[in-house]
Amino acid sequence: MGASDPTVKTKPAVAETGADTDTLLQTRDLRKQFGGLTATDDVDFGVAEGELRCLIGPNGAGKSTFLNLITGQLEPTDGAIYYDGWEITDLSSHERVDRGISMKFQVPSIYPGLTVRENLRVPLQQVADPSEFDERIAIAVDRFGLADHVDESSSALSHGQQQRLEIAMAMTLEPKLMLLDEPVAGLSLEETEEIADLLRTINDEDDVAFIVIEHDIDFVESIADRVTVLHQGDIFTEGTIESVRNDPDVRRIYLGEEE
């Protein structure tokens, strides 16, 4: 989709996320209402290229709704989404994937009736020639610790292995931005540390930016460049994990602590 495409507005997007900026994603006045409920309320949120940002907040703060607005799973009531020099507010989920945005949901969205190899072939069909499949699958299963399971049914994998498989599937799409919704929910401490190491490696080696929703504050501390706290559908505060964790108001709303 080129610059002449009338469905894509470029001027504000270029100013917000164009080549002269370090910002990869920027939302402006982003709002989503479900009847009388406002799930996100005029959110202005930006992520830099190659940044690893965590998004935290109490249940019902609007975190998953916000990610679904970015991926196009939901349409905003108002506001704009700018990404990599383009306005993507009205683009379909598929078009956003084509532009380099991948999403990993809280519950692994793998194909349980297929093997690990076959699961990886599904996204590869969008970005690679069939002659490259075997080599790229071999690289992916080695990198994500699945080489010994490549021809096993994905339904036989452990929960942690399924999480790694879905991240591997998302990475085959060669994203510039990956969105993760609670990637370590239900994992053991060892599995959580493995996912943390994996995300840091991808962030460092592939220069992929991340937005990660997570309730495990220790996991957040182990990976985040910056942390955004959502509360009642809007940004409550942003900063380093140290500043956020030590903020008494954050501790009150997020950790349930009394002053």
C-alpha positions as protocol buffer text, in pm:
chain_id: "A"
residue {
  index: 1
  type: MET
  ca { x: 0 y: 0 z: 0 }
}
residue {
  index: 2
  type: GLY
  ca { x: 178 y: 313 z: -120 }
}
residue {
  index: 3
  type: ALA
  ca { x: 171 y: 681 z: -27 }
}
residue {
  index: 4
  type: SER
  ca { x: -89 y: 743 z: -298 }
}
residue {
  index: 5
  type: ASP
  ca { x: -343 y: 518 z: -127 }
}
residue {
  index: 6
  type: PRO
  ca { x: -636 y: 745 z: -35 }
}
residue {
  index: 7
  type: THR
  ca { x: -726 y: 531 z: 267 }
}
residue {
  index: 8
  type: VAL
  ca { x: -400 y: 619 z: 444 }
}
residue {
  index: 9
  type: LYS
  ca { x: -351 y: 973 z: 575 }
}
residue {
  index: 10
  type: THR
  ca { x: 17 y: 1061 z: 602 }
}
residue {
  index: 11
  type: LYS
  ca { x: 72 y: 1417 z: 719 }
}
residue {
  index: 12
  type: PRO
  ca { x: 4 y: 1389 z: 1095 }
}
residue {
  index: 13
  type: ALA
  ca { x: 149 y: 1039 z: 1095 }
}
residue {
  index: 14
  type: VAL
  ca { x: 476 y: 1153 z: 942 }
}
residue {
  index: 15
  type: ALA
  ca { x: 504 y: 1429 z: 1201 }
}
residue {
  index: 16
  type: GLU
  ca { x: 439 y: 1182 z: 1484 }
}
residue {
  index: 17
  type: THR
  ca { x: 620 y: 867 z: 1367 }
}
residue {
  index: 18
  type: GLY
  ca { x: 804 y: 955 z: 1047 }
}
residue {
  index: 19
  type: ALA
  ca { x: 1170 y: 919 z: 953 }
}
residue {
  index: 20
  type: ASP
  ca { x: 1269 y: 1231 z: 1146 }
}
residue {
  index: 21
  type: THR
  ca { x: 1146 y: 1086 z: 1476 }
}
residue {
  index: 22
  type: ASP
  ca { x: 1246 y: 793 z: 1698 }
}
residue {
  index: 23
  type: THR
  ca { x: 880 y: 715 z: 1768 }
}
residue {
  index: 24
  type: LEU
  ca { x: 746 y: 395 z: 1612 }
}
residue {
  index: 25
  type: LEU
  ca { x: 391 y: 403 z: 1750 }
}
residue {
  index: 26
  type: GLN
  ca { x: 186 y: 697 z: 1878 }
}
residue {
  index: 27
  type: THR
  ca { x: -179 y: 716 z: 1976 }
}
residue {
  index: 28
  type: ARG
  ca { x: -364 y: 1045 z: 2011 }
}
residue {
  index: 29
  type: ASP
  ca { x: -688 y: 1092 z: 2205 }
}
residue {
  index: 30
  type: LEU
  ca { x: -760 y: 721 z: 2163 }
}
residue {
  index: 31
  type: ARG
  ca { x: -1099 y: 633 z: 2307 }
}
residue {
  index: 32
  type: LYS
  ca { x: -1310 y: 319 z: 2310 }
}
residue {
  index: 33
  type: GLN
  ca { x: -1661 y: 312 z: 2449 }
}
residue {
  index: 34
  type: PHE
  ca { x: -1886 y: 11 z: 2493 }
}
residue {
  index: 35
  type: GLY
  ca { x: -2228 y: 165 z: 2540 }
}
residue {
  index: 36
  type: GLY
  ca { x: -2199 y: 379 z: 2851 }
}
residue {
  index: 37
  type: LEU
  ca { x: -1863 y: 227 z: 2953 }
}
residue {
  index: 38
  type: THR
  ca { x: -1544 y: 406 z: 2853 }
}
residue {
  index: 39
  type: ALA
  ca { x: -1271 y: 140 z: 2834 }
}
residue {
  index: 40
  type: THR
  ca { x: -995 y: 373 z: 2711 }
}
residue {
  index: 41
  type: ASP
  ca { x: -1023 y: 746 z: 2763 }
}
residue {
  index: 42
  type: ASP
  ca { x: -831 y: 982 z: 2530 }
}
residue {
  index: 43
  type: VAL
  ca { x: -504 y: 789 z: 2559 }
}
residue {
  index: 44
  type: ASP
  ca { x: -185 y: 952 z: 2427 }
}
residue {
  index: 45
  type: PHE
  ca { x: 76 y: 676 z: 2422 }
}
residue {
  index: 46
  type: GLY
  ca { x: 406 y: 647 z: 2237 }
}
residue {
  index: 47
  type: VAL
  ca { x: 671 y: 377 z: 2193 }
}
residue {
  index: 48
  type: ALA
  ca { x: 1014 y: 435 z: 2043 }
}
residue {
  index: 49
  type: GLU
  ca { x: 1180 y: 211 z: 1788 }
}
residue {
  index: 50
  type: GLY
  ca { x: 1343 y: -85 z: 1962 }
}
residue {
  index: 51
  type: GLU
  ca { x: 1190 y: -1 z: 2301 }
}
residue {
  index: 52
  type: LEU
  ca { x: 1067 y: -267 z: 2544 }
}
residue {
  index: 53
  type: ARG
  ca { x: 766 y: -112 z: 2719 }
}
residue {
  index: 54
  type: CYS
  ca { x: 551 y: -280 z: 2982 }
}
residue {
  index: 55
  type: LEU
  ca { x: 190 y: -185 z: 3042 }
}
residue {
  index: 56
  type: ILE
  ca { x: 52 y: -251 z: 3389 }
}
residue {
  index: 57
  type: GLY
  ca { x: -257 y: -167 z: 3587 }
}
residue {
  index: 58
  type: PRO
  ca { x: -538 y: -323 z: 3789 }
}
residue {
  index: 59
  type: ASN
  ca { x: -800 y: -547 z: 3631 }
}
residue {
  index: 60
  type: GLY
  ca { x: -1043 y: -343 z: 3424 }
}
residue {
  index: 61
  type: ALA
  ca { x: -790 y: -65 z: 3357 }
}
residue {
  index: 62
  type: GLY
  ca { x: -832 y: -103 z: 2979 }
}
residue {
  index: 63
  type: LYS
  ca { x: -501 y: -273 z: 2899 }
}
residue {
  index: 64
  type: SER
  ca { x: -629 y: -551 z: 2671 }
}
residue {
  index: 65
  type: THR
  ca { x: -876 y: -314 z: 2505 }
}
residue {
  index: 66
  type: PHE
  ca { x: -588 y: -79 z: 2429 }
}
residue {
  index: 67
  type: LEU
  ca { x: -381 y: -355 z: 2267 }
}
residue {
  index: 68
  type: ASN
  ca { x: -681 y: -469 z: 2064 }
}
residue {
  index: 69
  type: LEU
  ca { x: -722 y: -113 z: 1933 }
}
residue {
  index: 70
  type: ILE
  ca { x: -359 y: -109 z: 1821 }
}
residue {
  index: 71
  type: THR
  ca { x: -390 y: -444 z: 1641 }
}
residue {
  index: 72
  type: GLY
  ca { x: -724 y: -358 z: 1481 }
}
residue {
  index: 73
  type: GLN
  ca { x: -922 y: -623 z: 1669 }
}
residue {
  index: 74
  type: LEU
  ca { x: -1138 y: -333 z: 1790 }
}
residue {
  index: 75
  type: GLU
  ca { x: -1233 y: -7 z: 1619 }
}
residue {
  index: 76
  type: PRO
  ca { x: -1181 y: 309 z: 1825 }
}
residue {
  index: 77
  type: THR
  ca { x: -1471 y: 535 z: 1910 }
}
residue {
  index: 78
  type: ASP
  ca { x: -1243 y: 834 z: 1859 }
}
residue {
  index: 79
  type: GLY
  ca { x: -878 y: 923 z: 1820 }
}
residue {
  index: 80
  type: ALA
  ca { x: -591 y: 820 z: 1594 }
}
residue {
  index: 81
  type: ILE
  ca { x: -316 y: 559 z: 1577 }
}
residue {
  index: 82
  type: TYR
  ca { x: 8 y: 644 z: 1398 }
}
residue {
  index: 83
  type: TYR
  ca { x: 271 y: 383 z: 1318 }
}
residue {
  index: 84
  type: ASP
  ca { x: 601 y: 407 z: 1132 }
}
residue {
  index: 85
  type: GLY
  ca { x: 501 y: 717 z: 937 }
}
residue {
  index: 86
  type: TRP
  ca { x: 144 y: 611 z: 859 }
}
residue {
  index: 87
  type: GLU
  ca { x: -198 y: 653 z: 1010 }
}
residue {
  index: 88
  type: ILE
  ca { x: -330 y: 301 z: 1067 }
}
residue {
  index: 89
  type: THR
  ca { x: -652 y: 388 z: 1256 }
}
residue {
  index: 90
  type: ASP
  ca { x: -877 y: 252 z: 981 }
}
residue {
  index: 91
  type: LEU
  ca { x: -658 y: -33 z: 858 }
}
residue {
  index: 92
  type: SER
  ca { x: -762 y: -395 z: 905 }
}
residue {
  index: 93
  type: SER
  ca { x: -576 y: -630 z: 1137 }
}
residue {
  index: 94
  type: HIS
  ca { x: -426 y: -805 z: 833 }
}
residue {
  index: 95
  type: GLU
  ca { x: -295 y: -479 z: 691 }
}
residue {
  index: 96
  type: ARG
  ca { x: -136 y: -394 z: 1026 }
}
residue {
  index: 97
  type: VAL
  ca { x: 39 y: -731 z: 1030 }
}
residue {
  index: 98
  type: ASP
  ca { x: 169 y: -657 z: 680 }
}
residue {
  index: 99
  type: ARG
  ca { x: 313 y: -331 z: 813 }
}
residue {
  index: 100
  type: GLY
  ca { x: 501 y: -509 z: 1090 }
}
residue {
  index: 101
  type: ILE
  ca { x: 276 y: -538 z: 1396 }
}
residue {
  index: 102
  type: SER
  ca { x: 243 y: -883 z: 1556 }
}
residue {
  index: 103
  type: MET
  ca { x: 31 y: -986 z: 1855 }
}
residue {
  index: 104
  type: LYS
  ca { x: 61 y: -1273 z: 2101 }
}
residue {
  index: 105
  type: PHE
  ca { x: -252 y: -1323 z: 2305 }
}
residue {
  index: 106
  type: GLN
  ca { x: -278 y: -1431 z: 2669 }
}
residue {
  index: 107
  type: VAL
  ca { x: -406 y: -1778 z: 2571 }
}
residue {
  index: 108
  type: PRO
  ca { x: -173 y: -1934 z: 2311 }
}
residue {
  index: 109
  type: SER
  ca { x: -330 y: -1902 z: 1965 }
}
residue {
  index: 110
  type: ILE
  ca { x: -158 y: -2202 z: 1812 }
}
residue {
  index: 111
  type: TYR
  ca { x: -315 y: -2473 z: 1598 }
}
residue {
  index: 112
  type: PRO
  ca { x: -342 y: -2773 z: 1834 }
}
residue {
  index: 113
  type: GLY
  ca { x: -410 y: -3020 z: 1554 }
}
residue {
  index: 114
  type: LEU
  ca { x: -85 y: -2931 z: 1376 }
}
residue {
  index: 115
  type: THR
  ca { x: 276 y: -3012 z: 1456 }
}
residue {
  index: 116
  type: VAL
  ca { x: 523 y: -2746 z: 1561 }
}
residue {
  index: 117
  type: ARG
  ca { x: 664 y: -2746 z: 1206 }
}
residue {
  index: 118
  type: GLU
  ca { x: 319 y: -2705 z: 1054 }
}
residue {
  index: 119
  type: ASN
  ca { x: 231 y: -2422 z: 1295 }
}
residue {
  index: 120
  type: LEU
  ca { x: 541 y: -2232 z: 1185 }
}
residue {
  index: 121
  type: ARG
  ca { x: 461 y: -2286 z: 817 }
}
residue {
  index: 122
  type: VAL
  ca { x: 130 y: -2098 z: 857 }
}
residue {
  index: 123
  type: PRO
  ca { x: 278 y: -1748 z: 913 }
}
residue {
  index: 124
  type: LEU
  ca { x: 578 y: -1821 z: 691 }
}
residue {
  index: 125
  type: GLN
  ca { x: 343 y: -1849 z: 395 }
}
residue {
  index: 126
  type: GLN
  ca { x: 280 y: -1473 z: 430 }
}
residue {
  index: 127
  type: VAL
  ca { x: 644 y: -1364 z: 417 }
}
residue {
  index: 128
  type: ALA
  ca { x: 867 y: -1629 z: 260 }
}
residue {
  index: 129
  type: ASP
  ca { x: 909 y: -1844 z: -48 }
}
residue {
  index: 130
  type: PRO
  ca { x: 834 y: -2215 z: 10 }
}
residue {
  index: 131
  type: SER
  ca { x: 1196 y: -2296 z: -75 }
}
residue {
  index: 132
  type: GLU
  ca { x: 1297 y: -2108 z: 243 }
}
residue {
  index: 133
  type: PHE
  ca { x: 1056 y: -2282 z: 479 }
}
residue {
  index: 134
  type: ASP
  ca { x: 1276 y: -2569 z: 599 }
}
residue {
  index: 135
  type: GLU
  ca { x: 1575 y: -2349 z: 673 }
}
residue {
  index: 136
  type: ARG
  ca { x: 1371 y: -2083 z: 849 }
}
residue {
  index: 137
  type: ILE
  ca { x: 1179 y: -2339 z: 1056 }
}
residue {
  index: 138
  type: ALA
  ca { x: 1508 y: -2502 z: 1160 }
}
residue {
  index: 139
  type: ILE
  ca { x: 1641 y: -2164 z: 1273 }
}
residue {
  index: 140
  type: ALA
  ca { x: 1320 y: -2083 z: 1460 }
}
residue {
  index: 141
  type: VAL
  ca { x: 1291 y: -2412 z: 1652 }
}
residue {
  index: 142
  type: ASP
  ca { x: 1656 y: -2394 z: 1750 }
}
residue {
  index: 143
  type: ARG
  ca { x: 1625 y: -2036 z: 1870 }
}
residue {
  index: 144
  type: PHE
  ca { x: 1305 y: -2098 z: 2066 }
}
residue {
  index: 145
  type: GLY
  ca { x: 1407 y: -2427 z: 2222 }
}
residue {
  index: 146
  type: LEU
  ca { x: 1168 y: -2643 z: 2023 }
}
residue {
  index: 147
  type: ALA
  ca { x: 1406 y: -2843 z: 1803 }
}
residue {
  index: 148
  type: ASP
  ca { x: 1334 y: -3168 z: 1986 }
}
residue {
  index: 149
  type: HIS
  ca { x: 959 y: -3119 z: 1935 }
}
residue {
  index: 150
  type: VAL
  ca { x: 943 y: -2997 z: 1575 }
}
residue {
  index: 151
  type: ASP
  ca { x: 737 y: -3293 z: 1451 }
}
residue {
  index: 152
  type: GLU
  ca { x: 524 y: -3332 z: 1764 }
}
residue {
  index: 153
  type: SER
  ca { x: 167 y: -3214 z: 1786 }
}
residue {
  index: 154
  type: SER
  ca { x: 159 y: -2868 z: 1939 }
}
residue {
  index: 155
  type: SER
  ca { x: -117 y: -2988 z: 2172 }
}
residue {
  index: 156
  type: ALA
  ca { x: 141 y: -3217 z: 2341 }
}
residue {
  index: 157
  type: LEU
  ca { x: 368 y: -2925 z: 2434 }
}
residue {
  index: 158
  type: SER
  ca { x: 382 y: -2783 z: 2783 }
}
residue {
  index: 159
  type: HIS
  ca { x: 219 y: -2445 z: 2844 }
}
residue {
  index: 160
  type: GLY
  ca { x: 560 y: -2276 z: 2843 }
}
residue {
  index: 161
  type: GLN
  ca { x: 656 y: -2446 z: 2516 }
}
residue {
  index: 162
  type: GLN
  ca { x: 327 y: -2337 z: 2361 }
}
residue {
  index: 163
  type: GLN
  ca { x: 402 y: -1979 z: 2465 }
}
residue {
  index: 164
  type: ARG
  ca { x: 744 y: -2000 z: 2301 }
}
residue {
  index: 165
  type: LEU
  ca { x: 590 y: -2151 z: 1986 }
}
residue {
  index: 166
  type: GLU
  ca { x: 345 y: -1863 z: 1953 }
}
residue {
  index: 167
  type: ILE
  ca { x: 624 y: -1607 z: 1997 }
}
residue {
  index: 168
  type: ALA
  ca { x: 823 y: -1796 z: 1733 }
}
residue {
  index: 169
  type: MET
  ca { x: 522 y: -1783 z: 1498 }
}
residue {
  index: 170
  type: ALA
  ca { x: 490 y: -1409 z: 1554 }
}
residue {
  index: 171
  type: MET
  ca { x: 862 y: -1358 z: 1489 }
}
residue {
  index: 172
  type: THR
  ca { x: 845 y: -1536 z: 1152 }
}
residue {
  index: 173
  type: LEU
  ca { x: 639 y: -1238 z: 1033 }
}
residue {
  index: 174
  type: GLU
  ca { x: 948 y: -1017 z: 1087 }
}
residue {
  index: 175
  type: PRO
  ca { x: 766 y: -756 z: 1299 }
}
residue {
  index: 176
  type: LYS
  ca { x: 897 y: -416 z: 1402 }
}
residue {
  index: 177
  type: LEU
  ca { x: 650 y: -409 z: 1692 }
}
residue {
  index: 178
  type: MET
  ca { x: 525 y: -706 z: 1895 }
}
residue {
  index: 179
  type: LEU
  ca { x: 238 y: -688 z: 2143 }
}
residue {
  index: 180
  type: LEU
  ca { x: 224 y: -949 z: 2420 }
}
residue {
  index: 181
  type: ASP
  ca { x: -74 y: -998 z: 2651 }
}
residue {
  index: 182
  type: GLU
  ca { x: 41 y: -1162 z: 2977 }
}
residue {
  index: 183
  type: PRO
  ca { x: 308 y: -1387 z: 2818 }
}
residue {
  index: 184
  type: VAL
  ca { x: 408 y: -1553 z: 3149 }
}
residue {
  index: 185
  type: ALA
  ca { x: 61 y: -1612 z: 3297 }
}
residue {
  index: 186
  type: GLY
  ca { x: 51 y: -1962 z: 3445 }
}
residue {
  index: 187
  type: LEU
  ca { x: 422 y: -2029 z: 3393 }
}
residue {
  index: 188
  type: SER
  ca { x: 669 y: -2160 z: 3650 }
}
residue {
  index: 189
  type: LEU
  ca { x: 950 y: -1937 z: 3776 }
}
residue {
  index: 190
  type: GLU
  ca { x: 1197 y: -2116 z: 3548 }
}
residue {
  index: 191
  type: GLU
  ca { x: 971 y: -2079 z: 3245 }
}
residue {
  index: 192
  type: THR
  ca { x: 913 y: -1712 z: 3330 }
}
residue {
  index: 193
  type: GLU
  ca { x: 1288 y: -1651 z: 3338 }
}
residue {
  index: 194
  type: GLU
  ca { x: 1324 y: -1827 z: 3001 }
}
residue {
  index: 195
  type: ILE
  ca { x: 1061 y: -1599 z: 2844 }
}
residue {
  index: 196
  type: ALA
  ca { x: 1230 y: -1292 z: 2996 }
}
residue {
  index: 197
  type: ASP
  ca { x: 1565 y: -1397 z: 2847 }
}
residue {
  index: 198
  type: LEU
  ca { x: 1399 y: -1465 z: 2512 }
}
residue {
  index: 199
  type: LEU
  ca { x: 1231 y: -1123 z: 2494 }
}
residue {
  index: 200
  type: ARG
  ca { x: 1549 y: -941 z: 2590 }
}
residue {
  index: 201
  type: THR
  ca { x: 1742 y: -1132 z: 2323 }
}
residue {
  index: 202
  type: ILE
  ca { x: 1486 y: -1056 z: 2052 }
}
residue {
  index: 203
  type: ASN
  ca { x: 1478 y: -692 z: 2158 }
}
residue {
  index: 204
  type: ASP
  ca { x: 1858 y: -664 z: 2149 }
}
residue {
  index: 205
  type: GLU
  ca { x: 1939 y: -875 z: 1844 }
}
residue {
  index: 206
  type: ASP
  ca { x: 1640 y: -807 z: 1618 }
}
residue {
  index: 207
  type: ASP
  ca { x: 1565 y: -450 z: 1733 }
}
residue {
  index: 208
  type: VAL
  ca { x: 1199 y: -539 z: 1776 }
}
residue {
  index: 209
  type: ALA
  ca { x: 994 y: -301 z: 1992 }
}
residue {
  index: 210
  type: PHE
  ca { x: 760 y: -458 z: 2246 }
}
residue {
  index: 211
  type: ILE
  ca { x: 448 y: -358 z: 2435 }
}
residue {
  index: 212
  type: VAL
  ca { x: 395 y: -616 z: 2710 }
}
residue {
  index: 213
  type: ILE
  ca { x: 91 y: -639 z: 2937 }
}
residue {
  index: 214
  type: GLU
  ca { x: 185 y: -822 z: 3254 }
}
residue {
  index: 215
  type: HIS
  ca { x: 72 y: -852 z: 3616 }
}
residue {
  index: 216
  type: ASP
  ca { x: 395 y: -1013 z: 3740 }
}
residue {
  index: 217
  type: ILE
  ca { x: 582 y: -707 z: 3862 }
}
residue {
  index: 218
  type: ASP
  ca { x: 908 y: -901 z: 3907 }
}
residue {
  index: 219
  type: PHE
  ca { x: 891 y: -1008 z: 3542 }
}
residue {
  index: 220
  type: VAL
  ca { x: 823 y: -647 z: 3442 }
}
residue {
  index: 221
  type: GLU
  ca { x: 1125 y: -535 z: 3640 }
}
residue {
  index: 222
  type: SER
  ca { x: 1343 y: -791 z: 3462 }
}
residue {
  index: 223
  type: ILE
  ca { x: 1262 y: -674 z: 3108 }
}
residue {
  index: 224
  type: ALA
  ca { x: 1116 y: -321 z: 3090 }
}
residue {
  index: 225
  type: ASP
  ca { x: 1289 y: -10 z: 2957 }
}
residue {
  index: 226
  type: ARG
  ca { x: 991 y: 196 z: 3071 }
}
residue {
  index: 227
  type: VAL
  ca { x: 657 y: 121 z: 3235 }
}
residue {
  index: 228
  type: THR
  ca { x: 316 y: 274 z: 3166 }
}
residue {
  index: 229
  type: VAL
  ca { x: 45 y: 243 z: 3430 }
}
residue {
  index: 230
  type: LEU
  ca { x: -315 y: 244 z: 3308 }
}
residue {
  index: 231
  type: HIS
  ca { x: -597 y: 322 z: 3550 }
}
residue {
  index: 232
  type: GLN
  ca { x: -964 y: 367 z: 3465 }
}
residue {
  index: 233
  type: GLY
  ca { x: -887 y: 368 z: 3094 }
}
residue {
  index: 234
  type: ASP
  ca { x: -622 y: 639 z: 3095 }
}
residue {
  index: 235
  type: ILE
  ca { x: -249 y: 674 z: 3159 }
}
residue {
  index: 236
  type: PHE
  ca { x: -193 y: 722 z: 3531 }
}
residue {
  index: 237
  type: THR
  ca { x: 185 y: 758 z: 3514 }
}
residue {
  index: 238
  type: GLU
  ca { x: 492 y: 651 z: 3313 }
}
residue {
  index: 239
  type: GLY
  ca { x: 856 y: 608 z: 3402 }
}
residue {
  index: 240
  type: THR
  ca { x: 1128 y: 362 z: 3492 }
}
residue {
  index: 241
  type: ILE
  ca { x: 1030 y: 51 z: 3683 }
}
residue {
  index: 242
  type: GLU
  ca { x: 1202 y: 193 z: 3990 }
}
residue {
  index: 243
  type: SER
  ca { x: 1006 y: 519 z: 3985 }
}
residue {
  index: 244
  type: VAL
  ca { x: 678 y: 341 z: 3916 }
}
residue {
  index: 245
  type: ARG
  ca { x: 731 y: 71 z: 4177 }
}
residue {
  index: 246
  type: ASN
  ca { x: 818 y: 330 z: 4442 }
}
residue {
  index: 247
  type: ASP
  ca { x: 524 y: 559 z: 4363 }
}
residue {
  index: 248
  type: PRO
  ca { x: 283 y: 536 z: 4660 }
}
residue {
  index: 249
  type: ASP
  ca { x: -18 y: 609 z: 4439 }
}
residue {
  index: 250
  type: VAL
  ca { x: 78 y: 327 z: 4203 }
}
residue {
  index: 251
  type: ARG
  ca { x: 124 y: 92 z: 4497 }
}
residue {
  index: 252
  type: ARG
  ca { x: -221 y: 189 z: 4619 }
}
residue {
  index: 253
  type: ILE
  ca { x: -408 y: 136 z: 4290 }
}
residue {
  index: 254
  type: TYR
  ca { x: -201 y: -152 z: 4150 }
}
residue {
  index: 255
  type: LEU
  ca { x: -80 y: -341 z: 4452 }
}
residue {
  index: 256
  type: GLY
  ca { x: -377 y: -263 z: 4675 }
}
residue {
  index: 257
  type: GLU
  ca { x: -163 y: -115 z: 4948 }
}
residue {
  index: 258
  type: GLU
  ca { x: -292 y: 140 z: 5193 }
}
residue {
  index: 259
  type: GLU
  ca { x: -104 y: 460 z: 5261 }
}
